[in-house]
Amino acid sequence: MIKTACLISDIHMPEMSGVQLQDALRARGHDIPIIFITAFPDDKIRSQALAQGAVCFLEKPFEGEALSRCIDSALKDNTAKNG
């Protein structure tokens, strides 16, 4: 079985928000490191996503290096959990 090492998701999507996706995954027992991106930053949503375990919350536009750091952090977190 292939496991997802990291998920990168926008906050604003047509059918459900990124935070709703995060909730649904957690409810199903999937503890995937998530990196959120958004063009519409909102402190309440940022706080909620991070409190629920998101690795990063990036505002568009962002530098490639910022995304790279987030991915590195997510992969380290995932490796530590799955040892």
PDB file of N, CA, C and O in Angstrom, chain B, residues numbered from 101:
ATOM      1  N   MET B 101       0.840  -1.179   0.000  1.00  0.00           N
ATOM      2  CA  MET B 101       0.000   0.000   0.000  1.00  0.00           C
ATOM      3  C   MET B 101       0.890   1.249   0.000  1.00  0.00           C
ATOM      4  O   MET B 101       1.859   1.334   0.755  1.00  0.00           O
ATOM      5  N   ILE B 102       0.551   2.197  -0.842  1.00  0.00           N
ATOM      6  CA  ILE B 102       1.281   3.458  -0.914  1.00  0.00           C
ATOM      7  C   ILE B 102       0.648   4.437   0.073  1.00  0.00           C
ATOM      8  O   ILE B 102      -0.570   4.617   0.100  1.00  0.00           O
ATOM      9  N   LYS B 103       1.494   5.057   0.872  1.00  0.00           N
ATOM     10  CA  LYS B 103       1.007   6.054   1.823  1.00  0.00           C
ATOM     11  C   LYS B 103       1.367   7.442   1.315  1.00  0.00           C
ATOM     12  O   LYS B 103       2.430   7.649   0.730  1.00  0.00           O
ATOM     13  N   THR B 104       0.483   8.369   1.543  1.00  0.00           N
ATOM     14  CA  THR B 104       0.733   9.758   1.186  1.00  0.00           C
ATOM     15  C   THR B 104       1.663  10.357   2.234  1.00  0.00           C
ATOM     16  O   THR B 104       1.394  10.279   3.432  1.00  0.00           O
ATOM     17  N   ALA B 105       2.759  10.954   1.772  1.00  0.00           N
ATOM     18  CA  ALA B 105       3.741  11.519   2.688  1.00  0.00           C
ATOM     19  C   ALA B 105       3.396  12.951   3.078  1.00  0.00           C
ATOM     20  O   ALA B 105       3.772  13.414   4.154  1.00  0.00           O
ATOM     21  N   CYS B 106       2.679  13.650   2.201  1.00  0.00           N
ATOM     22  CA  CYS B 106       2.384  15.053   2.439  1.00  0.00           C
ATOM     23  C   CYS B 106       1.261  15.477   1.503  1.00  0.00           C
ATOM     24  O   CYS B 106       1.189  15.011   0.366  1.00  0.00           O
ATOM     25  N   LEU B 107       0.388  16.355   1.973  1.00  0.00           N
ATOM     26  CA  LEU B 107      -0.701  16.882   1.159  1.00  0.00           C
ATOM     27  C   LEU B 107      -0.572  18.393   1.103  1.00  0.00           C
ATOM     28  O   LEU B 107      -0.407  19.050   2.131  1.00  0.00           O
ATOM     29  N   ILE B 108      -0.649  18.942  -0.108  1.00  0.00           N
ATOM     30  CA  ILE B 108      -0.664  20.387  -0.295  1.00  0.00           C
ATOM     31  C   ILE B 108      -2.041  20.735  -0.838  1.00  0.00           C
ATOM     32  O   ILE B 108      -2.455  20.223  -1.878  1.00  0.00           O
ATOM     33  N   SER B 109      -2.746  21.603  -0.131  1.00  0.00           N
ATOM     34  CA  SER B 109      -4.118  21.935  -0.505  1.00  0.00           C
ATOM     35  C   SER B 109      -4.372  23.427  -0.404  1.00  0.00           C
ATOM     36  O   SER B 109      -3.841  24.112   0.471  1.00  0.00           O
ATOM     37  N   ASP B 110      -5.189  23.908  -1.310  1.00  0.00           N
ATOM     38  CA  ASP B 110      -5.673  25.281  -1.203  1.00  0.00           C
ATOM     39  C   ASP B 110      -6.722  25.308  -0.096  1.00  0.00           C
ATOM     40  O   ASP B 110      -7.336  24.283   0.201  1.00  0.00           O
ATOM     41  N   ILE B 111      -6.927  26.443   0.500  1.00  0.00           N
ATOM     42  CA  ILE B 111      -7.970  26.597   1.512  1.00  0.00           C
ATOM     43  C   ILE B 111      -9.338  26.703   0.844  1.00  0.00           C
ATOM     44  O   ILE B 111     -10.312  26.113   1.311  1.00  0.00           O
ATOM     45  N   HIS B 112      -9.402  27.459  -0.251  1.00  0.00           N
ATOM     46  CA  HIS B 112     -10.682  27.711  -0.925  1.00  0.00           C
ATOM     47  C   HIS B 112     -10.819  26.797  -2.130  1.00  0.00           C
ATOM     48  O   HIS B 112     -10.084  26.915  -3.110  1.00  0.00           O
ATOM     49  N   MET B 113     -11.789  25.870  -2.037  1.00  0.00           N
ATOM     50  CA  MET B 113     -12.067  24.930  -3.123  1.00  0.00           C
ATOM     51  C   MET B 113     -13.578  24.887  -3.334  1.00  0.00           C
ATOM     52  O   MET B 113     -14.332  25.290  -2.448  1.00  0.00           O
ATOM     53  N   PRO B 114     -14.025  24.413  -4.478  1.00  0.00           N
ATOM     54  CA  PRO B 114     -15.459  24.465  -4.799  1.00  0.00           C
ATOM     55  C   PRO B 114     -16.378  23.642  -3.883  1.00  0.00           C
ATOM     56  O   PRO B 114     -17.421  24.147  -3.466  1.00  0.00           O
ATOM     57  N   GLU B 115     -16.031  22.422  -3.567  1.00  0.00           N
ATOM     58  CA  GLU B 115     -16.950  21.552  -2.840  1.00  0.00           C
ATOM     59  C   GLU B 115     -16.773  21.581  -1.321  1.00  0.00           C
ATOM     60  O   GLU B 115     -17.740  21.426  -0.574  1.00  0.00           O
ATOM     61  N   MET B 116     -15.552  21.778  -0.879  1.00  0.00           N
ATOM     62  CA  MET B 116     -15.283  21.865   0.561  1.00  0.00           C
ATOM     63  C   MET B 116     -14.029  22.693   0.752  1.00  0.00           C
ATOM     64  O   MET B 116     -13.192  22.788  -0.146  1.00  0.00           O
ATOM     65  N   SER B 117     -13.903  23.279   1.906  1.00  0.00           N
ATOM     66  CA  SER B 117     -12.702  24.064   2.193  1.00  0.00           C
ATOM     67  C   SER B 117     -11.552  23.134   2.552  1.00  0.00           C
ATOM     68  O   SER B 117     -11.754  21.953   2.836  1.00  0.00           O
ATOM     69  N   GLY B 118     -10.364  23.675   2.536  1.00  0.00           N
ATOM     70  CA  GLY B 118      -9.210  22.887   2.946  1.00  0.00           C
ATOM     71  C   GLY B 118      -9.324  22.417   4.386  1.00  0.00           C
ATOM     72  O   GLY B 118      -8.927  21.299   4.712  1.00  0.00           O
ATOM     73  N   VAL B 119      -9.863  23.267   5.243  1.00  0.00           N
ATOM     74  CA  VAL B 119     -10.028  22.889   6.647  1.00  0.00           C
ATOM     75  C   VAL B 119     -11.067  21.777   6.780  1.00  0.00           C
ATOM     76  O   VAL B 119     -10.909  20.885   7.614  1.00  0.00           O
ATOM     77  N   GLN B 120     -12.122  21.816   5.972  1.00  0.00           N
ATOM     78  CA  GLN B 120     -13.100  20.722   5.977  1.00  0.00           C
ATOM     79  C   GLN B 120     -12.455  19.424   5.489  1.00  0.00           C
ATOM     80  O   GLN B 120     -12.738  18.350   6.019  1.00  0.00           O
ATOM     81  N   LEU B 121     -11.595  19.522   4.486  1.00  0.00           N
ATOM     82  CA  LEU B 121     -10.862  18.351   4.011  1.00  0.00           C
ATOM     83  C   LEU B 121      -9.982  17.794   5.120  1.00  0.00           C
ATOM     84  O   LEU B 121      -9.935  16.583   5.338  1.00  0.00           O
ATOM     85  N   GLN B 122      -9.288  18.682   5.816  1.00  0.00           N
ATOM     86  CA  GLN B 122      -8.439  18.283   6.937  1.00  0.00           C
ATOM     87  C   GLN B 122      -9.273  17.552   7.994  1.00  0.00           C
ATOM     88  O   GLN B 122      -8.859  16.506   8.493  1.00  0.00           O
ATOM     89  N   ASP B 123     -10.422  18.088   8.329  1.00  0.00           N
ATOM     90  CA  ASP B 123     -11.316  17.447   9.309  1.00  0.00           C
ATOM     91  C   ASP B 123     -11.750  16.068   8.839  1.00  0.00           C
ATOM     92  O   ASP B 123     -11.734  15.110   9.611  1.00  0.00           O
ATOM     93  N   ALA B 124     -12.141  15.968   7.565  1.00  0.00           N
ATOM     94  CA  ALA B 124     -12.612  14.688   7.022  1.00  0.00           C
ATOM     95  C   ALA B 124     -11.504  13.641   7.040  1.00  0.00           C
ATOM     96  O   ALA B 124     -11.749  12.482   7.374  1.00  0.00           O
ATOM     97  N   LEU B 125     -10.300  14.040   6.687  1.00  0.00           N
ATOM     98  CA  LEU B 125      -9.179  13.096   6.704  1.00  0.00           C
ATOM     99  C   LEU B 125      -8.888  12.622   8.124  1.00  0.00           C
ATOM    100  O   LEU B 125      -8.694  11.429   8.357  1.00  0.00           O
ATOM    101  N   ARG B 126      -8.858  13.552   9.065  1.00  0.00           N
ATOM    102  CA  ARG B 126      -8.594  13.193  10.463  1.00  0.00           C
ATOM    103  C   ARG B 126      -9.692  12.258  10.992  1.00  0.00           C
ATOM    104  O   ARG B 126      -9.405  11.297  11.706  1.00  0.00           O
ATOM    105  N   ALA B 127     -10.948  12.550  10.637  1.00  0.00           N
ATOM    106  CA  ALA B 127     -12.077  11.727  11.095  1.00  0.00           C
ATOM    107  C   ALA B 127     -11.971  10.300  10.572  1.00  0.00           C
ATOM    108  O   ALA B 127     -12.463   9.362  11.199  1.00  0.00           O
ATOM    109  N   ARG B 128     -11.327  10.146   9.423  1.00  0.00           N
ATOM    110  CA  ARG B 128     -11.147   8.813   8.837  1.00  0.00           C
ATOM    111  C   ARG B 128      -9.838   8.154   9.272  1.00  0.00           C
ATOM    112  O   ARG B 128      -9.485   7.076   8.793  1.00  0.00           O
ATOM    113  N   GLY B 129      -9.126   8.814  10.182  1.00  0.00           N
ATOM    114  CA  GLY B 129      -7.905   8.233  10.723  1.00  0.00           C
ATOM    115  C   GLY B 129      -6.652   8.484   9.909  1.00  0.00           C
ATOM    116  O   GLY B 129      -5.635   7.826  10.132  1.00  0.00           O
ATOM    117  N   HIS B 130      -6.696   9.418   8.972  1.00  0.00           N
ATOM    118  CA  HIS B 130      -5.529   9.737   8.149  1.00  0.00           C
ATOM    119  C   HIS B 130      -4.777  10.908   8.777  1.00  0.00           C
ATOM    120  O   HIS B 130      -5.280  12.031   8.816  1.00  0.00           O
ATOM    121  N   ASP B 131      -3.599  10.642   9.254  1.00  0.00           N
ATOM    122  CA  ASP B 131      -2.778  11.669   9.902  1.00  0.00           C
ATOM    123  C   ASP B 131      -1.701  12.136   8.928  1.00  0.00           C
ATOM    124  O   ASP B 131      -0.509  11.944   9.171  1.00  0.00           O
ATOM    125  N   ILE B 132      -2.125  12.745   7.832  1.00  0.00           N
ATOM    126  CA  ILE B 132      -1.223  13.197   6.774  1.00  0.00           C
ATOM    127  C   ILE B 132      -0.772  14.627   7.067  1.00  0.00           C
ATOM    128  O   ILE B 132      -1.607  15.484   7.358  1.00  0.00           O
ATOM    129  N   PRO B 133       0.528  14.898   6.996  1.00  0.00           N
ATOM    130  CA  PRO B 133       0.971  16.286   7.141  1.00  0.00           C
ATOM    131  C   PRO B 133       0.385  17.134   6.009  1.00  0.00           C
ATOM    132  O   PRO B 133       0.494  16.779   4.835  1.00  0.00           O
ATOM    133  N   ILE B 134      -0.235  18.253   6.375  1.00  0.00           N
ATOM    134  CA  ILE B 134      -0.898  19.100   5.384  1.00  0.00           C
ATOM    135  C   ILE B 134      -0.259  20.485   5.356  1.00  0.00           C
ATOM    136  O   ILE B 134       0.019  21.091   6.391  1.00  0.00           O
ATOM    137  N   ILE B 135      -0.039  20.958   4.141  1.00  0.00           N
ATOM    138  CA  ILE B 135       0.421  22.318   3.888  1.00  0.00           C
ATOM    139  C   ILE B 135      -0.724  23.035   3.187  1.00  0.00           C
ATOM    140  O   ILE B 135      -1.198  22.580   2.145  1.00  0.00           O
ATOM    141  N   PHE B 136      -1.164  24.137   3.745  1.00  0.00           N
ATOM    142  CA  PHE B 136      -2.232  24.911   3.129  1.00  0.00           C
ATOM    143  C   PHE B 136      -1.668  26.133   2.422  1.00  0.00           C
ATOM    144  O   PHE B 136      -0.702  26.752   2.868  1.00  0.00           O
ATOM    145  N   ILE B 137      -2.310  26.458   1.296  1.00  0.00           N
ATOM    146  CA  ILE B 137      -1.978  27.682   0.581  1.00  0.00           C
ATOM    147  C   ILE B 137      -3.272  28.457   0.363  1.00  0.00           C
ATOM    148  O   ILE B 137      -4.346  27.864   0.260  1.00  0.00           O
ATOM    149  N   THR B 138      -3.168  29.778   0.293  1.00  0.00           N
ATOM    150  CA  THR B 138      -4.360  30.592   0.064  1.00  0.00           C
ATOM    151  C   THR B 138      -3.984  31.948  -0.511  1.00  0.00           C
ATOM    152  O   THR B 138      -2.917  32.496  -0.232  1.00  0.00           O
ATOM    153  N   ALA B 139      -4.883  32.465  -1.312  1.00  0.00           N
ATOM    154  CA  ALA B 139      -4.755  33.831  -1.816  1.00  0.00           C
ATOM    155  C   ALA B 139      -5.594  34.778  -0.964  1.00  0.00           C
ATOM    156  O   ALA B 139      -5.543  35.996  -1.140  1.00  0.00           O
ATOM    157  N   PHE B 140      -6.359  34.212  -0.045  1.00  0.00           N
ATOM    158  CA  PHE B 140      -7.261  34.994   0.798  1.00  0.00           C
ATOM    159  C   PHE B 140      -6.982  34.703   2.268  1.00  0.00           C
ATOM    160  O   PHE B 140      -7.753  33.996   2.917  1.00  0.00           O
ATOM    161  N   PRO B 141      -5.877  35.248   2.803  1.00  0.00           N
ATOM    162  CA  PRO B 141      -5.500  34.942   4.182  1.00  0.00           C
ATOM    163  C   PRO B 141      -6.552  35.413   5.190  1.00  0.00           C
ATOM    164  O   PRO B 141      -7.127  36.494   5.066  1.00  0.00           O
ATOM    165  N   ASP B 142      -6.773  34.578   6.169  1.00  0.00           N
ATOM    166  CA  ASP B 142      -7.728  34.855   7.232  1.00  0.00           C
ATOM    167  C   ASP B 142      -7.124  34.292   8.519  1.00  0.00           C
ATOM    168  O   ASP B 142      -6.861  33.093   8.617  1.00  0.00           O
ATOM    169  N   ASP B 143      -6.909  35.158   9.494  1.00  0.00           N
ATOM    170  CA  ASP B 143      -6.254  34.722  10.736  1.00  0.00           C
ATOM    171  C   ASP B 143      -7.025  33.623  11.458  1.00  0.00           C
ATOM    172  O   ASP B 143      -6.419  32.722  12.038  1.00  0.00           O
ATOM    173  N   LYS B 144      -8.347  33.687  11.429  1.00  0.00           N
ATOM    174  CA  LYS B 144      -9.161  32.669  12.108  1.00  0.00           C
ATOM    175  C   LYS B 144      -8.962  31.304  11.445  1.00  0.00           C
ATOM    176  O   LYS B 144      -8.789  30.296  12.131  1.00  0.00           O
ATOM    177  N   ILE B 145      -8.988  31.277  10.119  1.00  0.00           N
ATOM    178  CA  ILE B 145      -8.801  30.016   9.401  1.00  0.00           C
ATOM    179  C   ILE B 145      -7.380  29.510   9.585  1.00  0.00           C
ATOM    180  O   ILE B 145      -7.165  28.313   9.776  1.00  0.00           O
ATOM    181  N   ARG B 146      -6.401  30.422   9.527  1.00  0.00           N
ATOM    182  CA  ARG B 146      -5.003  30.033   9.755  1.00  0.00           C
ATOM    183  C   ARG B 146      -4.861  29.386  11.128  1.00  0.00           C
ATOM    184  O   ARG B 146      -4.273  28.311  11.249  1.00  0.00           O
ATOM    185  N   SER B 147      -5.384  30.021  12.141  1.00  0.00           N
ATOM    186  CA  SER B 147      -5.274  29.496  13.507  1.00  0.00           C
ATOM    187  C   SER B 147      -5.946  28.137  13.632  1.00  0.00           C
ATOM    188  O   SER B 147      -5.411  27.232  14.273  1.00  0.00           O
ATOM    189  N   GLN B 148      -7.117  27.993  13.021  1.00  0.00           N
ATOM    190  CA  GLN B 148      -7.848  26.735  13.077  1.00  0.00           C
ATOM    191  C   GLN B 148      -7.054  25.621  12.395  1.00  0.00           C
ATOM    192  O   GLN B 148      -6.916  24.529  12.947  1.00  0.00           O
ATOM    193  N   ALA B 149      -6.537  25.894  11.204  1.00  0.00           N
ATOM    194  CA  ALA B 149      -5.791  24.875  10.454  1.00  0.00           C
ATOM    195  C   ALA B 149      -4.540  24.444  11.213  1.00  0.00           C
ATOM    196  O   ALA B 149      -4.250  23.251  11.316  1.00  0.00           O
ATOM    197  N   LEU B 150      -3.806  25.406  11.740  1.00  0.00           N
ATOM    198  CA  LEU B 150      -2.573  25.087  12.466  1.00  0.00           C
ATOM    199  C   LEU B 150      -2.878  24.365  13.780  1.00  0.00           C
ATOM    200  O   LEU B 150      -2.157  23.445  14.165  1.00  0.00           O
ATOM    201  N   ALA B 151      -3.944  24.782  14.467  1.00  0.00           N
ATOM    202  CA  ALA B 151      -4.320  24.122  15.718  1.00  0.00           C
ATOM    203  C   ALA B 151      -4.721  22.672  15.483  1.00  0.00           C
ATOM    204  O   ALA B 151      -4.562  21.826  16.363  1.00  0.00           O
ATOM    205  N   GLN B 152      -5.238  22.391  14.301  1.00  0.00           N
ATOM    206  CA  GLN B 152      -5.658  21.031  13.964  1.00  0.00           C
ATOM    207  C   GLN B 152      -4.528  20.226  13.331  1.00  0.00           C
ATOM    208  O   GLN B 152      -4.748  19.112  12.856  1.00  0.00           O
ATOM    209  N   GLY B 153      -3.313  20.791  13.322  1.00  0.00           N
ATOM    210  CA  GLY B 153      -2.165  20.013  12.903  1.00  0.00           C
ATOM    211  C   GLY B 153      -1.546  20.324  11.557  1.00  0.00           C
ATOM    212  O   GLY B 153      -0.622  19.625  11.141  1.00  0.00           O
ATOM    213  N   ALA B 154      -2.017  21.344  10.861  1.00  0.00           N
ATOM    214  CA  ALA B 154      -1.389  21.703   9.593  1.00  0.00           C
ATOM    215  C   ALA B 154       0.083  22.042   9.833  1.00  0.00           C
ATOM    216  O   ALA B 154       0.437  22.640  10.849  1.00  0.00           O
ATOM    217  N   VAL B 155       0.922  21.656   8.895  1.00  0.00           N
ATOM    218  CA  VAL B 155       2.360  21.908   9.021  1.00  0.00           C
ATOM    219  C   VAL B 155       2.680  23.364   8.704  1.00  0.00           C
ATOM    220  O   VAL B 155       3.482  23.992   9.394  1.00  0.00           O
ATOM    221  N   CYS B 156       2.054  23.896   7.664  1.00  0.00           N
ATOM    222  CA  CYS B 156       2.295  25.278   7.229  1.00  0.00           C
ATOM    223  C   CYS B 156       1.022  25.872   6.655  1.00  0.00           C
ATOM    224  O   CYS B 156       0.089  25.160   6.281  1.00  0.00           O
ATOM    225  N   PHE B 157       1.011  27.190   6.597  1.00  0.00           N
ATOM    226  CA  PHE B 157      -0.096  27.938   6.011  1.00  0.00           C
ATOM    227  C   PHE B 157       0.551  29.073   5.229  1.00  0.00           C
ATOM    228  O   PHE B 157       0.985  30.069   5.808  1.00  0.00           O
ATOM    229  N   LEU B 158       0.610  28.917   3.918  1.00  0.00           N
ATOM    230  CA  LEU B 158       1.302  29.882   3.064  1.00  0.00           C
ATOM    231  C   LEU B 158       0.315  30.787   2.344  1.00  0.00           C
ATOM    232  O   LEU B 158      -0.721  30.337   1.855  1.00  0.00           O
ATOM    233  N   GLU B 159       0.655  32.073   2.286  1.00  0.00           N
ATOM    234  CA  GLU B 159      -0.159  33.043   1.569  1.00  0.00           C
ATOM    235  C   GLU B 159       0.436  33.269   0.179  1.00  0.00           C
ATOM    236  O   GLU B 159       1.639  33.488   0.034  1.00  0.00           O
ATOM    237  N   LYS B 160      -0.429  33.212  -0.839  1.00  0.00           N
ATOM    238  CA  LYS B 160       0.012  33.488  -2.206  1.00  0.00           C
ATOM    239  C   LYS B 160       0.209  34.988  -2.362  1.00  0.00           C
ATOM    240  O   LYS B 160      -0.566  35.754  -1.791  1.00  0.00           O
ATOM    241  N   PRO B 161       1.178  35.428  -3.085  1.00  0.00           N
ATOM    242  CA  PRO B 161       2.249  34.616  -3.655  1.00  0.00           C
ATOM    243  C   PRO B 161       3.284  34.292  -2.586  1.00  0.00           C
ATOM    244  O   PRO B 161       3.476  35.062  -1.645  1.00  0.00           O
ATOM    245  N   PHE B 162       3.935  33.171  -2.731  1.00  0.00           N
ATOM    246  CA  PHE B 162       4.982  32.799  -1.783  1.00  0.00           C
ATOM    247  C   PHE B 162       6.200  32.357  -2.574  1.00  0.00           C
ATOM    248  O   PHE B 162       6.101  31.985  -3.744  1.00  0.00           O
ATOM    249  N   GLU B 163       7.337  32.403  -1.926  1.00  0.00           N
ATOM    250  CA  GLU B 163       8.594  31.996  -2.551  1.00  0.00           C
ATOM    251  C   GLU B 163       8.695  30.479  -2.580  1.00  0.00           C
ATOM    252  O   GLU B 163       8.196  29.797  -1.683  1.00  0.00           O
ATOM    253  N   GLY B 164       9.329  29.965  -3.595  1.00  0.00           N
ATOM    254  CA  GLY B 164       9.547  28.530  -3.691  1.00  0.00           C
ATOM    255  C   GLY B 164      10.285  27.979  -2.491  1.00  0.00           C
ATOM    256  O   GLY B 164      10.032  26.853  -2.062  1.00  0.00           O
ATOM    257  N   GLU B 165      11.193  28.767  -1.951  1.00  0.00           N
ATOM    258  CA  GLU B 165      11.965  28.340  -0.779  1.00  0.00           C
ATOM    259  C   GLU B 165      11.047  28.128   0.427  1.00  0.00           C
ATOM    260  O   GLU B 165      11.276  27.220   1.226  1.00  0.00           O
ATOM    261  N   ALA B 166      10.022  28.950   0.560  1.00  0.00           N
ATOM    262  CA  ALA B 166       9.076  28.783   1.680  1.00  0.00           C
ATOM    263  C   ALA B 166       8.335  27.458   1.541  1.00  0.00           C
ATOM    264  O   ALA B 166       8.162  26.735   2.522  1.00  0.00           O
ATOM    265  N   LEU B 167       7.902  27.143   0.335  1.00  0.00           N
ATOM    266  CA  LEU B 167       7.223  25.871   0.104  1.00  0.00           C
ATOM    267  C   LEU B 167       8.176  24.705   0.339  1.00  0.00           C
ATOM    268  O   LEU B 167       7.790  23.687   0.913  1.00  0.00           O
ATOM    269  N   SER B 168       9.400  24.853  -0.098  1.00  0.00           N
ATOM    270  CA  SER B 168      10.403  23.809   0.106  1.00  0.00           C
ATOM    271  C   SER B 168      10.627  23.535   1.594  1.00  0.00           C
ATOM    272  O   SER B 168      10.717  22.378   2.005  1.00  0.00           O
ATOM    273  N   ARG B 169      10.717  24.583   2.390  1.00  0.00           N
ATOM    274  CA  ARG B 169      10.880  24.423   3.845  1.00  0.00           C
ATOM    275  C   ARG B 169       9.679  23.704   4.452  1.00  0.00           C
ATOM    276  O   ARG B 169       9.833  22.847   5.322  1.00  0.00           O
ATOM    277  N   CYS B 170       8.491  24.057   3.991  1.00  0.00           N
ATOM    278  CA  CYS B 170       7.280  23.409   4.501  1.00  0.00           C
ATOM    279  C   CYS B 170       7.265  21.928   4.143  1.00  0.00           C
ATOM    280  O   CYS B 170       6.926  21.087   4.976  1.00  0.00           O
ATOM    281  N   ILE B 171       7.631  21.609   2.911  1.00  0.00           N
ATOM    282  CA  ILE B 171       7.662  20.202   2.488  1.00  0.00           C
ATOM    283  C   ILE B 171       8.689  19.436   3.312  1.00  0.00           C
ATOM    284  O   ILE B 171       8.417  18.327   3.770  1.00  0.00           O
ATOM    285  N   ASP B 172       9.867  20.025   3.501  1.00  0.00           N
ATOM    286  CA  ASP B 172      10.885  19.373   4.330  1.00  0.00           C
ATOM    287  C   ASP B 172      10.349  19.103   5.726  1.00  0.00           C
ATOM    288  O   ASP B 172      10.544  18.015   6.267  1.00  0.00           O
ATOM    289  N   SER B 173       9.679  20.078   6.310  1.00  0.00           N
ATOM    290  CA  SER B 173       9.120  19.920   7.652  1.00  0.00           C
ATOM    291  C   SER B 173       8.046  18.834   7.674  1.00  0.00           C
ATOM    292  O   SER B 173       8.004  18.018   8.594  1.00  0.00           O
ATOM    293  N   ALA B 174       7.179  18.824   6.661  1.00  0.00           N
ATOM    294  CA  ALA B 174       6.120  17.819   6.591  1.00  0.00           C
ATOM    295  C   ALA B 174       6.701  16.416   6.463  1.00  0.00           C
ATOM    296  O   ALA B 174       6.228  15.485   7.115  1.00  0.00           O
ATOM    297  N   LEU B 175       7.709  16.262   5.637  1.00  0.00           N
ATOM    298  CA  LEU B 175       8.305  14.943   5.446  1.00  0.00           C
ATOM    299  C   LEU B 175       9.039  14.480   6.694  1.00  0.00           C
ATOM    300  O   LEU B 175       9.021  13.292   7.016  1.00  0.00           O
ATOM    301  N   LYS B 176       9.684  15.398   7.399  1.00  0.00           N
ATOM    302  CA  LYS B 176      10.344  15.039   8.658  1.00  0.00           C
ATOM    303  C   LYS B 176       9.310  14.612   9.693  1.00  0.00           C
ATOM    304  O   LYS B 176       9.503  13.622  10.399  1.00  0.00           O
ATOM    305  N   ASP B 177       8.205  15.365   9.782  1.00  0.00           N
ATOM    306  CA  ASP B 177       7.130  15.016  10.712  1.00  0.00           C
ATOM    307  C   ASP B 177       6.557  13.653  10.394  1.00  0.00           C
ATOM    308  O   ASP B 177       6.311  12.857  11.300  1.00  0.00           O
ATOM    309  N   ASN B 178       6.341  13.373   9.122  1.00  0.00           N
ATOM    310  CA  ASN B 178       5.752  12.117   8.703  1.00  0.00           C
ATOM    311  C   ASN B 178       6.714  10.958   8.969  1.00  0.00           C
ATOM    312  O   ASN B 178       6.282   9.884   9.389  1.00  0.00           O
ATOM    313  N   THR B 179       8.005  11.161   8.731  1.00  0.00           N
ATOM    314  CA  THR B 179       9.003  10.125   8.992  1.00  0.00           C
ATOM    315  C   THR B 179       9.076   9.829  10.479  1.00  0.00           C
ATOM    316  O   THR B 179       9.183   8.669  10.877  1.00  0.00           O
ATOM    317  N   ALA B 180       9.020  10.875  11.312  1.00  0.00           N
ATOM    318  CA  ALA B 180       9.080  10.680  12.761  1.00  0.00           C
ATOM    319  C   ALA B 180       7.870   9.898  13.262  1.00  0.00           C
ATOM    320  O   ALA B 180       8.001   9.061  14.155  1.00  0.00           O
ATOM    321  N   LYS B 181       6.682  10.165  12.689  1.00  0.00           N
ATOM    322  CA  LYS B 181       5.463   9.469  13.113  1.00  0.00           C
ATOM    323  C   LYS B 181       5.462   8.012  12.671  1.00  0.00           C
ATOM    324  O   LYS B 181       4.984   7.130  13.384  1.00  0.00           O
ATOM    325  N   ASN B 182       6.007   7.778  11.482  1.00  0.00           N
ATOM    326  CA  ASN B 182       5.942   6.432  10.901  1.00  0.00           C
ATOM    327  C   ASN B 182       7.244   5.666  11.021  1.00  0.00           C
ATOM    328  O   ASN B 182       7.366   4.533  10.556  1.00  0.00           O
ATOM    329  N   GLY B 183       8.239   6.324  11.671  1.00  0.00           N
ATOM    330  CA  GLY B 183       9.526   5.795  11.982  1.00  0.00           C
ATOM    331  C   GLY B 183      10.079   4.769  11.167  1.00  0.00           C
ATOM    332  O   GLY B 183      11.190   4.306  11.428  1.00  0.00           O
TER     333      GLY B 183
END
